[in-house]
Amino acid sequence: MTIAIIGAGIAGAACAARLTRQGHQIVVFDKGRSAGGRMSSKRTEQGYLDLGAQYFTARSEAFQAQCHQWLQAGTISRWNGSLAVFDDSGLHPSPDDTERYIGQPAMQAPVVQLLGNISLHCNCPVDQLQFDGNHWQLFSKGIALGSFSQLVLAIPQQQARQLLQPFLPQSPKLATLFAATALLPCWAVNIQLEQPLLPYDAIFVKNHPLSWLARQAAKPGRCRAEHWLLHFSPAFSAQHLEASIDVIVEQAVIALQHISGQPIKAVTTLCHRWRYAQQAPQYPVSGAVYLPALALGLAGDWLNGGRVENAWLSGVQLAQELVL
Ligand SMILES: Cc1cc2nc3c(=O)[nH]c(=O)nc-3n(C[C@H](O)[C@H](O)[C@H](O)COP(=O)(O)OP(=O)(O)OC[C@H]3O[C@@H](n4cnc5c(N)ncnc54)[C@H](O)[C@@H]3O)c2cc1C
C-alpha cells in the first residue's frame, strides 16, 4: 500500500514509522522547512531556542517505552528545571517530581528520528485533494504530487477542515468532527537580556496575560545566553491574534517586568504567532479517526487531548487502524 501522510509533526512521524515497519510505502509532505511542526526549536546564531512545545511528559506505558529508547540513543534528555508559579499571591517556588523531557540538540529530534529514511518532502504545502473512490491525488500549487491508496492527515484541526472541505458532504462524521472548536492560538516572545533575571528556570503563570516563562539556557542543548521565552495565554492570544509584533513585544516586556518586579532591557526579541497551538480543553477525545470508505485517516494532538505524548499516541493508533 502506498500511503501519503500530510504533516511531519510527531503524530505524522509516529504514524509513518509504524506503517513503514509494517512494510508499507510511505511518502510524507510538510509545508514547513523541516520536520517537527510545533515541536521545532528555532536555530539562531546563538543556538537553539524553543518557541513552541517546551517539554514533554510520558504518562502511558507505550510512550514511556518510546522515551526510554530515545533517552538511550541520546535523542532526548531529561530536563529538571527549577520551577516556580506566579499567581495572585506572587512568585513562589513550585518543585515537583514530574519527569520532563526535551529533544536533543533541538526539540524536533524525536520527530527526525522517527522519520529516519522515510521519503519526506518539505516546503510542500498540500492545498488540493482529489479522490476517485480508490486513490487520492495530492496537489501543491497546481503541481501533482502523486497518487496514493490511503491518505493520512496529521495536521491541526482547522487546517484539516480547510483541506477536506469538498468532502464534508460525503461524510457527516467528518462534518461533526470539525464542528467543535479545536486548537487555540499562542503568541510566543523570546527576549534576550543582558543580566540573569530570576533564580528559576521556568514559571507557570496563572490569572495573567502570560501562561509560561522559561529560561532557554536552563535547557541542555539550547542557547547559552540569557534568553527568556514567554507564552501568552490562549485568551490573550486570541484577543490579540492580529496585533502587530511591536505591540506583542511591548506587552511581553511589560508582563516580564510585572512578574520579575524588575525593569527589563531587551537586547533582542523574537516573536512567533502559533495560530493553532494547544487543544481546547473541552474538545472530545477520539484518539484517531479512520474512514475506510474514504481511505482517509486523521491523527494529531487535537484528536487525543493535546500534548506531544497524545499526538504520538494518536499517530500510533491510526497506523494500527489503517492496516486492520
Ligand atoms: C506554544 C506551544 C507550547 C506547547 N507546549 C507544550 C508542552 O510544553 N508540552 C507538550 O506536551 N505539548 C506542548 N505543545 C503541544 C505540542 O507541541 C503538540 O501537541 C504536538 O507537537 C502536536 O503534534 P502534531 O503532529 O499533532 O501537529 P504539528 O506539530 O502541528 O504537526 C503538523 C505538521 O503539519 C504541517 N502542515 C499543516 N498543514 C499542512 C499542509 N496543508 N500541507 C503540508 N503540511 C502541512 C505543519 O507544517 C506541521 O509540521 C505546545 C504547542 C505550542 C504551539
PDBQT file of the ligand as one rigid body, heavy atoms in Angstrom, charges set to zero:
ROOT
HETATM    1  C1  LIG A 401       3.360  27.325  22.088  1.00  0.00    +0.000 C 
HETATM    2  C2  LIG A 401       3.177  25.861  22.298  1.00  0.00    +0.000 A 
HETATM    3  C3  LIG A 401       3.559  25.285  23.504  1.00  0.00    +0.000 A 
HETATM    4  C4  LIG A 401       3.395  23.924  23.713  1.00  0.00    +0.000 A 
HETATM    5  N1  LIG A 401       3.854  23.360  24.857  1.00  0.00    +0.000 NA
HETATM    6  C5  LIG A 401       3.773  22.021  25.027  1.00  0.00    +0.000 A 
HETATM    7  C6  LIG A 401       4.371  21.388  26.134  1.00  0.00    +0.000 A 
HETATM    8  O1  LIG A 401       5.040  22.040  26.939  1.00  0.00    +0.000 OA
HETATM    9  N2  LIG A 401       4.216  20.048  26.272  1.00  0.00    +0.000 N 
HETATM   10  C7  LIG A 401       3.544  19.287  25.365  1.00  0.00    +0.000 A 
HETATM   11  O2  LIG A 401       3.445  18.061  25.524  1.00  0.00    +0.000 OA
HETATM   12  N3  LIG A 401       2.985  19.866  24.276  1.00  0.00    +0.000 NA
HETATM   13  C8  LIG A 401       3.100  21.198  24.086  1.00  0.00    +0.000 A 
HETATM   14  N4  LIG A 401       2.577  21.789  22.974  1.00  0.00    +0.000 N 
HETATM   15  C9  LIG A 401       1.754  20.972  22.077  1.00  0.00    +0.000 C 
HETATM   16  C10 LIG A 401       2.608  20.090  21.185  1.00  0.00    +0.000 C 
HETATM   17  O3  LIG A 401       3.576  20.868  20.530  1.00  0.00    +0.000 OA
HETATM   18  C11 LIG A 401       1.662  19.447  20.192  1.00  0.00    +0.000 C 
HETATM   19  O4  LIG A 401       0.673  18.727  20.901  1.00  0.00    +0.000 OA
HETATM   20  C12 LIG A 401       2.341  18.464  19.220  1.00  0.00    +0.000 C 
HETATM   21  O5  LIG A 401       3.604  18.917  18.808  1.00  0.00    +0.000 OA
HETATM   22  C13 LIG A 401       1.389  18.297  18.036  1.00  0.00    +0.000 C 
HETATM   23  O6  LIG A 401       1.943  17.426  17.085  1.00  0.00    +0.000 OA
HETATM   24  P1  LIG A 401       1.121  17.107  15.758  1.00  0.00    +0.000 P 
HETATM   25  O7  LIG A 401       1.961  16.173  14.974  1.00  0.00    +0.000 OA
HETATM   26  O8  LIG A 401      -0.264  16.693  16.112  1.00  0.00    +0.000 OA
HETATM   27  O9  LIG A 401       0.956  18.506  14.998  1.00  0.00    +0.000 OA
HETATM   28  P2  LIG A 401       2.046  19.535  14.456  1.00  0.00    +0.000 P 
HETATM   29  O10 LIG A 401       3.274  19.504  15.272  1.00  0.00    +0.000 OA
HETATM   30  O11 LIG A 401       1.339  20.829  14.318  1.00  0.00    +0.000 OA
HETATM   31  O12 LIG A 401       2.423  18.977  13.003  1.00  0.00    +0.000 OA
HETATM   32  C14 LIG A 401       1.610  19.229  11.880  1.00  0.00    +0.000 C 
HETATM   33  C15 LIG A 401       2.502  19.485  10.673  1.00  0.00    +0.000 C 
HETATM   34  O13 LIG A 401       1.640  19.620   9.536  1.00  0.00    +0.000 OA
HETATM   35  C16 LIG A 401       2.194  20.582   8.671  1.00  0.00    +0.000 C 
HETATM   36  N5  LIG A 401       1.092  21.055   7.811  1.00  0.00    +0.000 N 
HETATM   37  C17 LIG A 401      -0.051  21.675   8.173  1.00  0.00    +0.000 A 
HETATM   38  N6  LIG A 401      -0.846  21.887   7.099  1.00  0.00    +0.000 NA
HETATM   39  C18 LIG A 401      -0.172  21.378   6.036  1.00  0.00    +0.000 A 
HETATM   40  C19 LIG A 401      -0.470  21.277   4.631  1.00  0.00    +0.000 A 
HETATM   41  N7  LIG A 401      -1.614  21.729   4.120  1.00  0.00    +0.000 N 
HETATM   42  N8  LIG A 401       0.459  20.713   3.827  1.00  0.00    +0.000 NA
HETATM   43  C20 LIG A 401       1.636  20.231   4.318  1.00  0.00    +0.000 A 
HETATM   44  N9  LIG A 401       1.948  20.299   5.634  1.00  0.00    +0.000 NA
HETATM   45  C21 LIG A 401       1.055  20.844   6.474  1.00  0.00    +0.000 A 
HETATM   46  C22 LIG A 401       2.777  21.631   9.596  1.00  0.00    +0.000 C 
HETATM   47  O14 LIG A 401       3.811  22.363   8.944  1.00  0.00    +0.000 OA
HETATM   48  C23 LIG A 401       3.310  20.766  10.749  1.00  0.00    +0.000 C 
HETATM   49  O15 LIG A 401       4.689  20.458  10.585  1.00  0.00    +0.000 OA
HETATM   50  C24 LIG A 401       2.795  23.130  22.707  1.00  0.00    +0.000 A 
HETATM   51  C25 LIG A 401       2.449  23.706  21.490  1.00  0.00    +0.000 A 
HETATM   52  C26 LIG A 401       2.664  25.057  21.275  1.00  0.00    +0.000 A 
HETATM   53  C27 LIG A 401       2.363  25.650  19.928  1.00  0.00    +0.000 C 
ENDROOT
TORSDOF 0
